[in-house]
Amino acid sequence: MISVKVGNDEKSLDDVSTGWITQQIERRRRDGIAVCVVVSIRTADLNMHLSTPECAGSARGGRPPNARERAVLELWQKHGLNEAGFAPGHVVAFLAQLKHVL
């Protein structure tokens, strides 16, 4: 299962649309609220929680990532989601490509 959380609003990847992601991020930025996006990935062999820099309490894992985790992390970084000021489209593109990595 993959879920996307923007601020306090969370949805399953199956229920997420491009419009919802864009609206959530842009509304928070317009209101001067920190934009925290968390993507949670729970599969038979992955249990990852990726968060953008503005999330309070963001922490790193305690061990080096395995090959599949590394591929997901590299995709996250490729889309600039480890940097402040990312565009909503980068989240959308990450989620679209994530399906191919998993």
Buried (B, 14 or more C-beta within 10 A) or exposed (E): EBBBBBBEEEBEBEEBEBEBBBBBBEEBEEEEEEBBBBBBBEEEEBEBBBBBBBBEEBEEEEEEBEEBBEBBBEBBEEBBBBEEEBBBEBBBBBBEBBEEEE
